[in-house]
Amino acid sequence: MAVPKRKLSKARRDKRRSNVWKLEAPSFVKCPHCGELTLPHRVCKSCGYYKGKAVIRKEA
């Protein structure tokens, strides 16, 4: 069985346990055209608009 050769310092142990490495949930913004929640700086998947302009043609 593997056993640590030396005692880990409190700083090293606490660094590992800190929340620095944990991932965050992505933030969402409302599309100004249709009101659907989308990722920021991306074309809206439901209406195809970006910055008030139709980028992708969507069939109704």
N, C-alpha and C positions, 0 to 999 in steps of 0.2 A: 504494500500500500504506500502511495506517495505521501511524504511528510515534508512540510516546509523546512528548509535549511535554517532560515533566520526569521525572527519575529517581524511582522509587518508594522511599520510605524503608523501612528494614529492618522497622520496627514495622508499617507498613501491609501490607507483603508477608507477614510472618509471621502477622499477624492473619487474612489471607485463607486461609493454608495450615493454620491451626489446626483442631483437631477440634471447635470450638464449634458449627459449622454442620452437622455430620454427624448424620444421624438414627440413633436407637437402635432395636433390635428390641423389640417389645412384650413385657412380662413376662406370664407365665402362672402361674396357681395351680390346684391340684387341687380339683375339686369334692368337698366332704365327703360328698355323698350317693352319687355314682356313681364318683368317682375320675378322671373325664375332665378334661383340661386345658382351662381356660377363661380368658377375660380377667377380671381382678378387677373387682368391683362390677357384674357383669352376670349375667343369668339364664343358667343352664347350657343349652346347646343340645341336649344329649343327653337329659337327664332333666327339664328344666323347673323345677328348684328354685332358689330364691334365699334365702339366710339360713335354711335349714332348712324353708322353706315351699314348697309346690307353687304356682307362679305360673302356669305353662302346663301344660295337660293333654297328656300325650304318650301315644300309643297304643303298647302293648307289642308 
